[in-house]
Amino acid sequence: MNRWVGAVVLPLVLTAVSPSRTAENLSTFFEENIGLKDSQIADIEAGQAVVKILDSPKPSQVFVFGVIAIRAQPASYAKLAGDLDRLQRLPSYLAIRRFSDPPELSDLSGFGIDNDDVAALKKCEPGDCAVQLPEENIEEFKNNIDWSGSDPGKQVNELVKKMALETLLAYQKGGNTALGMYRDKKEPAQVSTQFRALLSQSKFLPEKLPQFYSYLLDYPNALLPGSSSFFFWEKVKFGLKPTLRINQQISARLTAEHRPIDVVAIKQLYASHYFQTALDLYFCVPRDPDSFYLITLKGSEQAGLTGIKGGTMKKIALGKMKSSLERSLQAIKVELEK
């Protein structure tokens, strides 16, 4: 199989309630499920972004929770998330572009890895590569690039674009079953299996949103009425180095226990660094007739976070992810309250 890999991870469930009980119910949820303090809940009500790194069942998993109150209509976030030109103005984005339908190679203009990663690819071996790739793609770079030529970087990025397109087309046809395997050190990671394992272990499973849960697992064979979806690539900086990601974005208005709720999911199909599996979830929960809570959970399975060196890197990465999400939520608030 000649593809990059795809991934998704973990959704959050939060039941929408009537406006008169929203703050009370959310305070209970924040305290009991997330472990927020009274002072943090007060910060949320005061309009500040609150972000917390959640406990995870194993070192390779990372869950980052964030929330902010925004004086706007809940549907405004889904509109912002679909407007990539506006989205690019937010912190962390270096580049972003939507794929055509059907995707074309020209959609990947500007998509490419930096010189440091090009140099790293020259030395890549299965289980020891600074760029996340399955074993078959590492071999393709070793065999098809003239590393002694005048411009190996150009050759590398032409191959990068080809692989990226193949990954997206394979996913659109076969869903999670078309995803490949990472080999980090000695531990192979079949990302579709990894995804199901993450879902089965989390207390944040969407038990009240079964169609949403099925759609994330069973695309393209599952249906999600009232939803829309598109694919895009982005270059972002939220860790130690810039990262390329290919994503599917799903927006939907779903029926929770008491009222409709707007949900946006960004499902990762590939990342050049850090994330083997990842899903960013955004829930827009009405606060009162004129405002809503934007609640997000970013879940991921990451390589290289074990051992002494990995533990140190994880601590640094988590700090950067926390501050990045705080800035992002605050910027979203400013953008939507204009």
N, C-alpha and C positions, 0 to 999 in steps of 0.2 A: 504494500500500500504506500503510495507516494504522496503523503499529505502531512500538513501540520495537524496539530491536535486541537480539539475543541473541548469546552468545559462549561459546566454550570455548577452552582453550589446551592446555597441555602436560602429559602424564603422565610419571612417573618409573618406571623399571624397576629392581627390586631382587629378586634371586633369594633365596628363603628357603633356609636350609641347616640341617643337623642341629645341635643345640645345642652339641656339642663343637667345631664349627668356625665357629659364627656370629660370635664376636668377631673371630677371625682374618680371615675373609672380609670382614666389614664394615670392618675396619681398612684392608684393601687397597682396598676400594671407596671409602671416605672419602678415602684418600690419593690414589689414582690418578684417580678420576672427579670428586671434589669439590674436591680440593686442600687438605684439612684437614692441619694440622700435628700432630705427635705430641702436643703439649701439649693441643690441642683434642680429640683422641681420648681422652686421659686424662681430660679434663673430662667427656666423655660417660659414661665408665665410672664416674665419681664422682657421676653423677646430675645434672649441670648441663646446661642447654639450650645448644646450640651452633647459631648461625645464621650463614650466609654468603651474601652477594650474589654470584651466579655471573656469569661473563662471558656476554654475549649477542651474537648475530650482528649486530644493528643497534640503534641507540640507543633505538628505541621499544619494544624488548622488555625485560622485567624478569623475572629468575628468582631467587627467594629460597629457599634450602635451609635446613632446620632439623631437628634430631634431639635426642631426650632419651630416657634409659632410665627406665622406669616399672616399679615393683614391683606388677604386677597382671597379669591374664590379657589376652592380645591382644584378645579379643572385647569387653572392657570399653570400649574406646574407641568402637567402633561403636555400642554401647548409649548412651554419653554423647552422641555426635554426633546421635543420633536423639531425644534428650530435650531439646527446645528450652528448657524451663524451667530445667534445670540449665545449659545452654549459655549462657543469658543472663547468668549470674553471672560468666562469664569476662570478662577485660579486652576492651575495644574495642566490646562490644555495647551499643547504646543501645536497641534494640527488635528483636524477632524474632517471627515468627508463621508457622505452617504453613497452607498452602492446603487447602481442602476438596477432596474428590474427587467430582464435578468442581469446579473452582475457581468461587468466587462473588465478586461485587463486595464483599460484606460482609466477606470475608477481609482486605480492604485497609484496614480501620478502623485509623487511626493511621499509615498510610502516606502520607507527604507531604513536600514539600521545605520548607526553611527560608525565612524572609523574604528573606534575601540572594539566594537563588536565584530567588525569585519576582520580585524587582526586576530581576535579570539577564535573565530570560526576556523582559521587556518590550522589551529592546534587542537580542534575539537576531537574528542574520542567518545564513544558511547559510555555514558556514566560520568563523563568529565568534560562538560562544555559550559561556557559562560552564557551561551544563548540557549534558551529552551527549544529543543528539537527532538523528535523521535529518531531512533537509530538509523532508519532508512534515509532520512533527510541529511543526516550528518555525512553518510557515505556519498550522497549525491553532491554535496559541496566539495568533498575531498576529490571526487573523480571528475567533476565537470568544470571546475574553476582553474584557470591558468594562473596560479599564484605567483609565478615569476613574470607575468605580463605587465604591461605599462599601467593598467587600471583594473586590478582585481576587484576593487570596490564596486565598480559599475557592473561587472559580471555577477557579483554576489547579489546585488540588489535587483537585477533583472530576474534572477532565480528566486529570490525572496518573493517578488510579486507573483510569479507563476505559482509558487507553492501556496501563497495566500489565497489566490483565486480558486485553486483546486480544493483547498480546505472548505471554503464557503460553499462551492457547488456540491461537494460531497455531503456536507451537512444538510443543505436544503433538500437533497434527495433522500438521504438515509437517516437524518436526525442523529441522536446520540449513538446509535449503533455504528455510525461512520467515523466516530472519533477514534483517534489513535492511542498511542502509549508513550509516556515519557519514561526515560530510564535515568533516574537521579541516583548517582553512585551505584549501589548494588540493588536498589529497590525499584522494580518496574512499577509504573502507575497507570493502570487502565482507567482513563478519566471517566468513562460512563459508569463503571463500577464504583469508582471513588465518589461520584456524585450521589448515587443511591445510598451509599454508606453514610455520607454526611447527612442526608435527609432523614435517614432512619434513626440517627443518634440525637437529633436536636429536639429540644422542647418547643421550638418555634415553628413547628410544622403547621401549614395552613389547613387545619382541620375544618374550618368553617368555609374554606374556599376550595372545594375538591376539584372543580374544573380547572382552576388556575394551577393547582398541583399537578394534575394530569397533563396539562399542556406543556409545562416545563420539562416533564419526564418524557413525554411521548410525541413531541413535535417530530415530523410534520403530520403524523397520523391522528393527533388529537385536535379537537375544535375548541375554540374559546369565543363564544358569541359576545358581541359588543367590544371586541378587541381590534387593535391594529398593530402591525409589525413592520419593521424595516431593518436593514443591515447597514452598518457603518464601521469605518476604521478610525482609530484615533492614536495620536502620540501624546502621552501624558507623562508628567513627572510628579510622582507622589512618594517615591522611595529614594533609593540612592542613585538611580540613573534613569534616563528616559526609557519608556517602555512602549512598544507597539502593541495594540490590542485590536482584534477583530470581534465585533459584537453583534448580537441581535437585540433590538429593543422592542419590548412588548408593552403597549399601553391598553388599559382596559378599565371599564367601569363595572364593578362586580357587586353582587348583592351579598352584604354581610348580614349579621343577625338582625339589625334594626333598620338599616338604610343603605343606599348605594355608597360605594367607596371607590375612589380613583386610585389605581395602582400602576406604577411603572416599574418594569423589570429590565435590567441590562444584563444579558446573558453572554458571557465571554466565550468566544470560539477559538481564540488564540491569544497568548501573551508572550512576548519575547523574553520577559524577565518575571521573576517572583511567582506569578500565579499559575499553578497547574489547573486549578478549577476556580471559578469565581462567578458570583452573581451579586449585583447591586440591586436592592429592592427599595422602592420608595412608596410609602403609603400616605395618602393625603386624607387626614381624618378631620372632619368639620369640628371647629372649636366653638363658633357662634355664627350668626348669619353673615358676618363680614370677614371671618378669618378661619384658618385651619392650622393643624399641626402637620408639618412635614416630618415624617419618621422614616429613617433609613436603617437598613442593616446590610452591611457589606461582609459577605462571607467568602472565604477562600481556603484552598489547600495549597500550601507553598512548599517548595523544595529548599533544602539547605538550612533548615531552622533547628536542627538537632545537634547535639554535641556542644562542646564548650564554645567553639567558634560560631556555630549556628545560633546558640543562645544569645551571644553578644550581638550578632547581626539582627536577630529578631527584636531585641530590645530597641536598637536604633531604628529599625524599620517601623515598629509599632508607634514610636514617638512621632515619626514623620507622617505616618498615616493618620494619626489622631489630629495633629495640627492642620494637616491638609484638609480633612473633612470639616473641621471647625471653620476654616476659611471659606470652603466651598459652600457650606450651609448659610453662612452669613452673607456671602455674595449672592446666593439665590434669593434670599430675603430682600436684599437691596434691589435686585433686578425686578422682582415681582411686585414690590411695593411702590415702584415708580409711578 
